[in-house]
Every structure is written in structure tokens, then in C-alpha cells.
Amino acid sequence: MPARVTADAFIGRRRELAELAAALERARAGRAELVFVAGESGVGKSRLVDHFADHAQAAGARVLWGDCIDLGDNELPYAPIVSALRSLARGGDPVFDALGPARAELARLLPELGAPAELLVEPYAGSAQGRLFELLLALMRGLSSDGPVLLVIDDLHWADRSTRDFMAFLARNLCDQAVLVVAAYRVDELHRRHPLRPLLAELERSDVARRLPVERFTRAELGAQLANILGAEPDGGLLERVWGRSEGNALYAEEILAAEREGDGTLPESLREALMLRVEALGPDTQEVLRWVAAARRVEHDVLQEAAPIGARELRDALREAVAHHVLLTQADGTIAFRHALLREAVHDDLLPGERAELHRRLALVLDARVGEHPCLGLGRAAEIAHHFDAAGDQPAALRAAVRAAEAAERVHAEGETAALYERALELWDRVENAEALAGCDHVELLHRAAHAHTHDHGRSIVLSKQALGELDQQRDPGRAALLLERLGKARWSQGKGEIALQAWDAALDLLPADPPSEERARLLASKAAGLMLWGRYADGLLMADEALEAAGAVGSRFATMHALNTKGICSLATDLEAGLALLREAMDMARTDGEVDQLVRGYINLSDALHLAGRTREAHALLVAGREELRALGRHATWLDLQQAEMAYHLGLWDEADELMPPELGRGRQGMTRVFFEMRRAELELARGDNDSARDRLDLARELVRRSYEPQWHAPIASLTAGLERRERRLDAARAAIREGLDRVTDTGEVEDGARLARILGAAAGVEADAAQQARDLGRHGEEAAAAAAAADYARRTREAAALPFASHIPEARGFALAAEGEAAAAAGRPDPEPWARAAELWEGIERPFRAGRARWMEAEAHLARGDRAAAEAAATAAMAVARELRIGWMADEVAGLARRGRLRLPDGVEPGAAAPAPGAAEAARDPAAELGLTPRERDVLALVAEGATNREIGERLFMAEKTASVHVSRILAKLDVRSRTEAAAVAHRLGLEQGPAAGRLAAAG
């Protein structure tokens, strides 16, 4: 009987086990986590994770285990996820029943669940994979509902793209689930351009992921390993020899020990040599079988029997010998595999080129014959066959297999693998004869499929679409040409090139006559209507939606109908609010009936937006709560609904809820407009709370992501928030630049119909100019003051005009922006008027927007104080302070308290100012306003005390001067500041940062 070559006791790793156990306990408490177990080949990562999995299972955790598989360029999508879930599916775990209708969709990934759902053409790039991810997330939630779940993913360095994307998705979304993900990878496999590196770099910086390095054994631990294998303490010479060669690598040490005990005393020079010594000690038949298993990676017994040129008895004996010598093992699913991946790699690398090609070719033929022409070839088998034909160098067969594998990957929404396999088929096309017969489609169709698969690489999608259009006779085949143009338009739209996208869709529509009607034309019309709506061209969008509805009705296309109804509902808001809301609800009812979850989500988003714009934010919030519950019942989750509810919660003053719905890690790895929406919403919350640095980073990223977009829904808030941030930090030139950029993008499309969003930017612009006018006035720059005041007045006029446009006239917030702009213009002219601020505050309070109401009350208090009405100022300041305290806005509380000090206003007891407002920017700090005003250092000290509300006697006591001297200083200061009272002087000091304490004045009011 061969000697044991592995330790049957677990050696060392106390620190690592303790960290993993602690992570499991955190998961048990509802703090999901990802732990990346990192170490070199053979160091003992899998042994560590396996031992921990046993511990976790004994502690009541449900353990799921999946391995990544190395298939070279022919990646096997979701390999570890399928492997981890397959045993549950085969066992009929009731967690799958809880998914409801979504179970059939998951069956495309796990055939054990029954008949898969029909594969539909997805209207939105990436939506299918996103839906699958949400479904898997719901499954993880269900599994962890009654106890922690440990998901182990081994050999992560071989992970396919879809698995990597899913890992990133889990990191963002497993926030409060009792789930621990432990993934092991080889650090020596991660070359500079390895696709896993950026994912690890991103996730290991997050709060939910950590790296757990596994080091080599110490000399003492290696001695314990050898002693366990030998059954006795090793002699000093043996320990030194093994230690000297292995340097603590567990697997290498085992192989060296085996060579020492079974060989001629010559020690192997490398781990590979040590592994091959073990193989070469086996019989010829066994070595032959090992070569076949090395080519197959893991293989069923009957496949091996058919492929290998060896008799049944000889095969059985060879397998017994390989298992007995710890080279092969039988997996839980019945397949045969090497005990360690390094053993397989050593045997495979030892194959001669011709031998390797023949083994792969034979395996491919056996597997291909077993599946035949099955229309729904299994995902794993398809990728395996493609890999073997590629490795065999059989290009005709490889082309056919690549297309079939791509089709299988497409069925499970493995977008990256689908694109890669179609690209491989395109590479092979010109190298083989009868390519069209082998692929089952012509070259134009293959290009179209590849373009469709590149859901996130819009540039590549455009190149492939153009190539296909160039090869196609568009007049003879207008239907296919229209589909390609539609794909081209979608890619252009995703790039932010809306005008070019609309041109592509128009070209497609020109190819599809209205008579006879067609499904393709109806969908195109609906897509174009949605694009016009997003672009802010509501009148055109309404006409196009009506045309789409007519075309959809002619062919009975329910999808095009619900899509167009949704768009028409938004476009109708300008003329008939209730009719528009009814259309949106009708579209949602159709989507619900037909199981079109993406359209249902779109309905929830647009209906809640419409209610919010109509001033019914509380109703919009309740709708979204119900929508998220409905999706959860369907086994689905939509991040966009989380963000939409967070937006409503923010406006309602439910800031803790908003924070929970969009945790910082949610944005990591998100792409496209979802990332923009997240960064924009998160920046708005952080800016309101006073976290300027984080808000700036997010706004910079959002602005870059929408750089080529024309959609007002992005540019208006980004521009106004950026301007508000720059105002708060006294960078008025930067604020003006943000306004100009936002206005350019919103008005680039011609006549502007989205008056509400335009009013938001224009209102922010009026505020910037009001600050500039006040700053110039304080410094005695009368020319700059006049120019800024004129600009503020012009912006206020334009804000009123924008708020009166059809699509804005029924939107309360547009009127609020116009009222605020009026107040800013009055301040800019040096005639502060509390009336527009009071009216704005009443409006915001009426539609439950506490933050905006609080800011308006603060500005109202300033205007009342400037007019000398202390009682009214006290009332407005008290209201503003109540908001600041309720929402825990430290900087606003500071500002209102500072205003009260300067104006000697009485606020309710218990006011505790929060954190000081941000310091001026570098450019502003470099300028010394006191020097520009001609203030001496002593006068600046006096001014600071005046700003605190000190009397002349108090100034004298604190600065050790006579009361009369203090009075003289104050008189000189009033003259230099060109003001008439101490209150006005205090306000100037506050605005210019010349006081003790808060230093941002009304500039901090931006938001």
C-alpha cells in the first residue's frame, strides 16, 4: 500500500482561521463580507478554506462551494456559481420555490430547476445580466434568511468575466445579508494585465472586502507537517533537506518528502520536477490515463472510457492506482480530477504538441457526439467543446463550437463571454471554408450578434455594426439593416451622442415602411420616442409616441405599446398632469400582466418622477416603497429604484433612510447612467450635510461620465450642485464656469422644453451673481458690483421665463427656483427683500422639502435683518434653525447662529452650532480682504469682536484698550467698509471671512 503523502491533521494557520471565524460572526450579525484568500501556488489556500468550511458548517452555516475552471480564452460563464448552486438545485431546495416565476429564468443557468423561461430580446444593454444578478442576489437573501451562508469560490484567478462581474455586484449589494464570501486565488498567477487585478484593487479598498494573505509554513510548522505524514518526528537531516528545498511551501514539501521516501535519494530541483517524479513512479497505463485527465481537466468516467484507447479493466486499475497514490480524486459530482491543479498543469505541460492536439481533438469529438445538435446545448459543455477544438487546432470545428458556445452563453446573459466567443468566431471566419454552413449564419449576422453582445464596449459595438452595414445590401434587406441601425443608435446614445443616435434611428425608420406595419418599426418608434423624451424634447416625443402606439396597435405588439405609453405619459405632463399619470399607470399594468419586469421598473421610475415633480413627493416615496416590495416578491431587485427612493427620502428630509439606500460602496463597479445617478444623488446628500470633499469627487466623476450626453436630467442637477459647492468654498469663478457648462449642455439641443431643470440652473446662476455682487460691494469694487447685479437680474428674469414654460408651469419646484432667484437678484442690487424668500419657504414647506425651506427661511432672516426688522428676522431664523437641528446640518446651524449673534437675535434655548463651515478655497485664501479694505491688524481684531456682537466696553476689555479708543476704531472700520451700522459691519466681516468662527456667510447657503 502506498505511503500517505498528505497530512491528515490541519497544521498551523491559527491567525487565518481566527480572521475567517470573525468574518463569519460578522456575517451572522448581518454584516456581509468578502474575504480574498491570497497565496502562492501550493501554499495551502484550498486546504485552509476547506478546513474553515468544515468549521463553518459545524457552526450552523450553510456552505456552498464552487471552483473556477481554466478553459483558456473559452471561458465557462458563472462556473463557480453554477457549481455552488447545483447540489441545491438537484436536491430540490425550497429556496428556489420562493423565487416564483423567476425560477424558470434561473433554470437557464441550472437546468435541474426544470424548463427554462423563453429567451427574449432585451431592449436595454446589460439589462438581462443585471436581472440575472438581481435574481442570484435574491437567492442569496433567501438562503441566508435562517442562518449564515458561506460561499466559497476557489481558484478565483481563473474566474470568467461574468463571475468577476458578479463578485463586484455582490460586494455592492450584500450589505446587510448574513453572507460570507471566501475566494481563494494564486498571487503568482496575477500578471500585470490579469483581469482579476483591477477587481481586487477596487474591492479590497472597500469596507466589505478584505485580503487574507496565506504565507508559507514556518520551520516549526513544516516539522509538524512532516511528523504527521511520517507518523513520527522527522530526523534533523530530513527536516533540513525538505525545508531547504521547499522553503515552507506545503505542497512542495509533500512532494519532496514523497521523492525522498520512494526515490533514489535525489531531491527534485523544482516543484514541477517533484510533481512529475510522483507521476513517473506510476505504471504506464496510469500515466496514459493521467494525460487524458490532464487534457480534460475534470471528466466523467464514461467519457474517459470512450475517449482513451484503453480497455475498461485497465482503465479501472489505472484509476485505482492514481487515487491510491493521491494523484487523482473523485469529485462530489462524480467527475475525476487531479488532487491539485498544479499536478494537472505539470502533466499537461509535459505533453508533446502533437500528442496534446490529438487528446483535445478526441475529447472534443466524444463530447460533441454526445450532445449532437441539441438546440439548447448546456453552457458548460458548449464552452468545454469549444476549448478542446481550439486546443486541437481544428479551426472549422472550432468555429462551429465557438458559435454554439456563444449562443449558450447568451442564454444565461453572460455578456462578456458571449462577446469573446463571437469575436473568436469572427477571427476564424476567413481561415476556413464553408464558414457560413459551419456557423449557421452569414458574416453579417455574426457581426450583428457580436455588436449586440458588447453591451458595455460601445466603441466596439459601433465598429462591428458599421462593418455589418457596409457588407449588407440595405435596399435588398431593409429589415436587417434597420436592426443594425437600431443597434448603432443605441450604442451612440450610450456614448452620449444623442443627435447621431437619432439620425441612426431615423435612417432605420426610413428603411421600414409604415405599410405594411411591422413589429420592428413599432419598437424603433418607441425607442426614438423615449430618446426624444430623455433629451427634453417633449413635444416631439409625444408625437413619436403616438406614432409608435399606432404602429404597435397595427401589429399587436404589447411591448412596443407599453414602452410608448410610458414615454407618452411623461411627455403629456406638460399639458395634462392627471392624463399623463394615468398613461404611466396603464403602461405599468401591461408590464405587470406580461411579466415585463424591466418595463415595470421603468414605470415605477417615471411615475414616481412625475409625482415628485408635481409636488407629491410623499406619494412618490410610498409608490417606490411598494415597488421595491413588489420586485422582492418576484425575486428581483432594481438598484435604480433604491436610488429613486433615496432621492425622494432626501427631499422629504429622511436623510438616514437615503443614506442607507445608497451606501458609498453601492457605486463601485456600476457603469453607465446608474453610476451617474448614484454619484449625483450621493453628492447632493453629502453637500447638504457639509461633506464638501466627497461631494466634489462625486460631482467630478458624474460630470465626466455625462460629458457627451445631452440629457437635461443629468446636466441641470450636476451644474447646480457644482455651482453650490463652489459658492460655499468662495470659488465664484469656478461656480460661474459650472453654470456656463450646464447651460451649454441643456440648451445645445435647440429650443428648451424642460423648463424646470433649466430654471434650476438659472436660479443657481442668480445666486452666484448675488454673491459676486455682495463681495464686490464689500470690497468697494463698484464696477464689478454693477455687472454682477445686472447679471443676477437677468438670470432671475430668465428663471421666471423658464418656470412658465409648458413642461414647468405645473411643477412647484420651478416656481420655487424662480422665487429664490428673485430674492438673490434683490440682494445683488443691494436691496434685500424678504418677501420672495418667505414665499419660496412657504412653497417648499407645502410640498415637504424641508432642506430648501430651511435655506429659504435663513435667507429671509438675513433680508429682514438688513431691513432692520429684528422680530421678523428672529421668526425666520428660528424656523431655519429648527430645520438645521432636525436634519442635523451642522454648518447651517452655525450660519444661522452666526447671523443671530451679529444681529443680536434671540433664538430658542439649546442651540448648539455644529461643525464650522468649510474654509475658503486656496485662491480665495491667498487674497487678503482686510488688506484690500485698508484695515490695520488692530482694526481687524476689533472687527472680529464686532462680528461677535461685542460692545465697545467689551472690545476694550478684551483688547486691553480704553472704551473710547474702541469706539474710534469702530468708527474708522465703518467708514472703510462703507457701512452705517455695526450690524452691517458684522455681516461684511462674516461674508469675507474676517470674523471668529464660521467664515462662509451667505456663500454657504448654496445647495
Residue, then its C-alpha position, 0 to 999 in steps of 0.5 A: m500500500p502506498a505511503r500517505v503523502t498528505a497530512d491528515a491533521f490541519i497544521g498551523r494557520r491559527r491567525e487565518l482561521a481566527e480572521l475567517a471565524a470573525a468574518l463569519e460572526r460578522a456575517r451572522a450579525g448581518r454584516a456581509e463580507l468578502v474575504f480574498v484568500a491570497g497565496e502562492s501556488g501550493v501554499g495551502k489556500s484550498r486546504l485552509v478554506d476547506h478546513f474553515a468550511d468544515h468549521a463553518q458548517a459545524a457552526g450552523a452555516r450553510v456552505l456552498w462551494g464552487d471552483c473556477i475552471d481554466l478553459g483558456d480564452n473559452e471561458l465557462p460563464y458563472a462556473p463557480i456559481v453554477s457549481a455552488l448552486r447545483s447540489l441545491a438545485r438537484g436536491g430540490d431546495p425550497v429556496f428556489d420555490a420562493l423565487g416564483p416565476a423567476r425560477a424558470e429564468l434561473a433554470r437557464l443557468l441550472p437546468e435541474l430547476g426544470a424548463p427554462a423561461e423563453l429567451l427574449v430580446e432585451p431592449y436595454a444593454g446589460s439589462a438581462q445580466g443585471r436581472l440575472f444578478e438581481l435574481l442570484l442576489a435574491l437567492m442569496r437573501g433567501l438562503s441566508s434568511d435562517g442562518p449564515v451562508l458561506l460561499v466559497i469560490d476557489d481558484l478565483h484567478w481563473a474566474d470568467r468575466s461574468t463571475r468577476d462581474f458578479m463578485a463586484f455586484l455582490a460586494r455592492n449589494l450584500c450589505d446587510q445579508a448574513v453572507l460570507v464570501v471566501a475566494a481563494y486565488r494564486v498571487d503568482e498567477l496575477h500578471r500585470r494585465h490579469p483581469l482579476r487585478p483591477l477587481l481586487a484593487e477596487l474591492e479590497r479598498s472597500d469596507v466589505a472586502r478584505r485580503l487574507p494573505v496565506e504565507r508559507f509554513t514556518r520551520a516549526e510548522l513544516g516539522a509538524q507537517l512532516a511528523n504527521i505524514l511520517g507518523a513520527e518526528p522527522d530526523g534533523g537531516l530530513l527536516e533540513r533537506v525538505w525545508g531547504r528545498s521547499e522553503g515552507n511551501a506545503l505542497y512542495a514539501e509533500e512532494i519532496l518528502a514523497a521523492e525522498r521516501e520512494g526515490d533514489g535519494t535525489l531531491p527534485e530541483s523544482l516543484r514541477e520536477a517533484l510533481m512529475l517524479r510522483v507521476e513517473a513512479l506510476g505504471p504506464d497505463t496510469q500515466e496514459v490515463l493521467r494525460w487524458v485527465a490532464a487534457a480534460r481537466r475534470v471528466e466523467h468516467d464514461v467519457l474517459q472510457e470512450a475517449a482513451p484507447i484503453g480497455a475498461r479493466e485497465l482503465r479501472d486499475a489505472l484509476r485505482e492506482a492514481v487515487a491510491h497514490h493521491v494523484l487523482l480524486t473523485q469529485a462530489d459530482g462524480t467527475i475525476a480530477f487531479r488532487h491539485a491543479l498544479l499536478r494537472e498543469a505539470v502533466h499537461d505541460d509535459l505533453l508533446p504538441g502533437e500528442r496534446a492536439e490529438l487528446h483535445r481533438r478526441l475529447a472534443l469529438v466524444l463530447d460533441a457526439r454526445v450532445g449532437e445538435h441539441p438546440c439548447l446545448g448546456l453552457g458548460r459543455a458548449a464552452e468545454i467543446a469549444h476549448h478542446f477544438d481550439a486546443a486541437g487546432d481544428q479551426p472549422a470545428a472550432l468555429r462551429a463550437a465557438v458559435r454554439a458556445a456563444e449562443a449558450a452563453e447568451r442564454v444565461h446573459a453572460e455578456g462578456e463571454t458571449a462577446a469573446l466567443y463571437e469575436r473568436a468566431l469572427e477571427l476564424w471566419d476567413r481561415v476556413e471554408n464553408a464558414e457560413a454552413l459551419a456557423g449557421c449564419d452569414h458574416v453579417e449576422l455574426l457581426h450583428r450578434a457580436a455588436h449586440a453582445h458588447t453591451h458595455d464596449h460601445g466603441r466596439s459595438i459601433v465598429l462591428s455594426k458599421q462593418a455589418l452595414g457596409e457588407l449588407d445590401q440595405q435596399r435588398d434587406p431593409g429589415r436587417a439593416a434597420l436592426l443594425l441601425e437600431r443597434l448603432g443608435k443605441a450604442r451612440w446614445s450610450q456614448g452620449k451622442g444623442e443627435i447621431a443616435l437619432q439620425a441612426w434611428d431615423a435612417a432605420l425608420d426610413l428603411l421600414p415602411a409604415d405599410p405594411p406595419s411591422e413589429e420592428r418599426a413599432r419598437l424603433l418608434a418607441s425607442k426614438a420616442a423615449g430618446l426624444m423624451l430623455w433629451g427634453r424634447y417633449a413635444d416631439g416625443l409625444l408625437m413619436a409616441d403616438e406614432a409608435l402606439e399606432a404602429a404597435g396597435a397595427v401589429g399587436s405588439r404589447f411591448a412596443t405599446m407599453h414602452a410608448l405609453n410610458t414615454k407618452g405619459i411623461c411627455s403629456l405632463a406638460t399639458d395634462l398632469e392627471a392624463g399623463l399619470a394615468l398613461l404611466r399607470e396603464a403602461m405599468d399594468m401591461a408590464r405587470t400582466d406580461g411579466e415585463v419586469d424591466q418595463l415595470v421598473r421603468g414605470y415605477i421610475n417615471l411615475s414616481d418622477a412625475l409625482h415628485l415633480a408635481g409636488r407629491t413627493r410623499e406619494a412618490h416615496a410610498l409608490l417606490v416603497a411598494g415597488r421595491e416590495e413588489l420586485r422582492a416578491l418576484g425575486r428581483h431587485a432594481t438598484w435604480l429604484d433604491l436610488q429613486q427612493a433615496e432621492m425622494a427620502y432626501h427631499l422629504g428630509l429622511w436623510d438616514e433612510a437615503d443614506e442607507l439606500m445608497p451606501p458609498e460602496l453601492g457605486r463601485g463597479r456600476q457603469g453607465m447612467t446608474r453610476v451617474f445617478f448614484e454619484m449625483r444623488r450621493a453628492e447632493l446628500e453629502l453637500a447638504r450635510g457639509d461633506n464638501d470633499s466627497a461631494r466634489d469627487r462625486l460631482d467630478l466623476a458624474r460630470e465626466l461620465v455625462r460629458r457627451s450626453y445631452e440629457p437635461q436630467w443629468h446636466a441641470p442637477i450636476a451644474s447646480l450642485t457644482a455651482g453650490l459647492e463652489r459658492r460655499e468654498r468662495r470659488l465664484d469663478a469656478a461656480r460661474a464656469a459650472i453654470r456656463e457648462g450646464l447651460d451649454r449642455v441643456t440648451d445645445t439641443g435647440e429650443v428648451e422644453d424642460g423648463a424646470r431643470l433649466a430654471r434650476i440652473l438659472g436660479a443657481a446662476a442668480g445666486v452666484e451673481a448675488d454673491a459676486a455682487q455682495q463681495a464686490r460691494d464689500l470690497g468697494r469694487h463698484g464696477e464689478e458690483a454693477a455687472a454682477a447685479a445686472a447679471a443676477a437680474d437677468y438670470a432671475r428674469r430668465t428663471r421666471e421665463a423658464a418656470a412658465l414654460p409648458f413642461a414647468s408651469h405645473i411643477p412647484e419646484a420651478r416656481g420655487f427656483a424662480l422665487a429664490a432667484e428673485g430674492e438673490a437678484a434683490a440682494a445683488a442690487g443691494r436691496p434685500d427683500p424678504e418677501p420672495w424668500a418667505r414665499a419660496a419657504e412657504l412653497w417648499e414647506g407645502i410640498e415637504r422639502p424641508f432642506r430648501a425651506g430651511r435655506a429659504r427661511w435663513m435667507e429671509a432672516e438675513a433680508h429682514l435683518a438688513r431691513g432692520d426688522r429684528a422680530a421678523a428676522e428672529a421668526a425666520a431664523t428660528a424656523a431655519m434653525a429648527v430645520a438645521r437641528e432636525l436634519r442635523i446640518g451642522w454648518m447651517a446651524d452655525e450660519v444661522a447662529g452666526l447671523a443671530r449673534r451679529g444681529r443680536l437675535r434671540l433664538p430658542d434655548g439649546v442651540e448648539p452650532g455644529a461643525a464650522a463651515p468649510a474654509p475658503g478655497a486656496a485662491e480665495a485664501a491667498r487674497d487678503p480682504a482686510a488688506e484690500l479694505g485698508l484695515t490695520p491688524r488692530e482694526r481687524d481684531v476689533l472687527a472680529l469682536v464686532a462680528e461677535g456682537a461685542t460692545n465697545r466696553e467689551i472690545g476694550e476689555r478684551l483688547f486691553m484698550a480704553e472704551k473710547t479708543a474702541s469706539v474710534h476704531v469702530s468708527r474708522i472700520l465703518a467708514k472703510l467698509d462703507v457701512r452705517s451700522r455695526t450690524e452691517a459691519a458684522a455681516v461684511a466681516h462674516r461674508l469675507g471671512l474676517e470674523q471668529g468662527p464660521a467664515a462662509g456667510r451667505l456663500a454657504a447657503a448654496g445647495 
